[in-house]
Amino acid sequence: MTLKLFSSLFFSLFSLLVYAQNTVCTEGFGTMRCGAGYIDAVTYIGNAILSGTHIGGNLSITGNLQATNADVGSANLAGNVDASHLIVHQNFNAIGIYHFDNSEFFSTSKLIGNLKGSNDIFNGPTEIVGEVRVNSELFKNLSVFTGKIDAEASTFEAPITLNSCLAKFHQSKLKGIIMTAQKDCYEQKIFISEKTGVNGDVDFKSGNGKLYLSKDSFIQGQVKGGVIINT
């Protein structure tokens, strides 16, 4: 009798705990919806929507993610991400297509897929494999971009590495650029325009680079492995 009573009580408490932990999130028709509140961690296969959700640990989603005013410990995502005012405190790893605005990433970010972003802050080392189009972004640490990049009104506080054939910077601030040699590039081009400033060297490792520099922009360092074409 005592054992049965203990088992029944334990099951009831366990069910209550599971229910309490999951009141933040509900699931239906292959989509998980999480509202305002705290939850320890989330692992889900399917599409997910977060709104005002605070996840203390890891967010793992295999599917598309929509997030608004969400705060997560770390994230491992496989699917497209549309996020506004998202905060990720630890490592952020993702494969998909991304649209961010007013979001902040505090640790290492590794993204595979195209990024369109505005008013975001990447505090840690950042690696992006895919086409990048950003406006008013801030990259505070070493960054590596593999693919075309088009940046407007953005700031790169540490030297960046480009594994690509083409890069464009408008109204932006940079510390330096290394463009690595690429077999698929007949020539490599960097456009510096609209009052963009580069406070460092621009180094074309291929020796076949062209840097297009507008009259209202400047480079304080040297251009290595390439020529400057004034525009």
Secondary structure, 3 states (H helix, E strand, C coil): CHHHHHHHHHHHHHHHHHHHHHCCEEEECCEEEECCEEECCEEEECEEEEECEEEEEEEEEECCEEEECCEEEEEEEECCEEEECCEECCCEEEECCEEEECCEECCCEEEECCEEEECCEECCCEEEECCEEEECCEECCCEEEECCEEEECCEECCCEEEECCEEEEECCEECCEEECCCCCCCCEEEEEECCCEECCCEEECCCCEEEEECCCCEECCCEECEEEEEC
